[in-house]
């Protein structure tokens, strides 16, 4: 139990007991791997970052992606928040780093449509370059903060990545953690945002009917950009607006 405390450094107090129970549900061999190995990312100091900056009482939604970005510099401990991305936009449209992250690129384009800044038939870099970006988020952490202002906890079904061939193993091993986490907070008024096939596992949990759930295609799919249900859900959140300006 003492060893688990190394994971919980910096975690908001409201989550600590809940996460401790979730860790104890993991297979002992896998838990030992998490405690002793350095061949995965985000590191053991970062993979619980989402629980450090949003308390349980402010959590209205839990957004489930699949697993972290397969690049050490990109995996931040927040689903869809790519640490390699510094600026969201460039003079040519979306920044090079955003364009390389397919899911994030499609998510940003979806938000631009929600803000009525582009038309669904004009999604090119050239068109995006002409948008007046004053008042919009100019960096990835602004986007992360806006998610949290709306009470969205950015989580993945697997909290770490080591290699593409091991992804299914990590998803399977983290299943009990996610199940215990959700079971422990089932009395809270939290809506689950489920992205893609991997997140469907949540629906198999016996108690999952107690949760309100919205299921969307994974942002990796280009259809996500123009999906009207996605627009209706995210538009009121104003995720792309720089609310500090």
Secondary structure as UniProt FT lines:
FT   HELIX           3..6
FT   TURN            9..10
FT   HELIX           13..24
FT   HELIX           28..36
FT   TURN            44..49
FT   HELIX           50..53
FT   HELIX           56..58
FT   STRAND          61..65
FT   TURN            72..74
FT   TURN            79..80
FT   TURN            83..84
FT   STRAND          89..90
FT   TURN            91..92
FT   STRAND          93..94
FT   HELIX           96..100
FT   HELIX           102..114
FT   TURN            115..116
FT   TURN            120..121
FT   HELIX           125..129
FT   TURN            134..135
FT   HELIX           140..149
FT   TURN            150..151
FT   STRAND          152..156
FT   HELIX           164..166
FT   HELIX           167..184
FT   TURN            185..187
FT   STRAND          191..195
FT   TURN            196..197
FT   HELIX           198..204
FT   TURN            206..207
FT   HELIX           208..210
FT   STRAND          212..216
FT   TURN            219..220
FT   HELIX           222..226
FT   HELIX           228..234
FT   HELIX           235..237
FT   TURN            239..240
FT   TURN            243..244
//
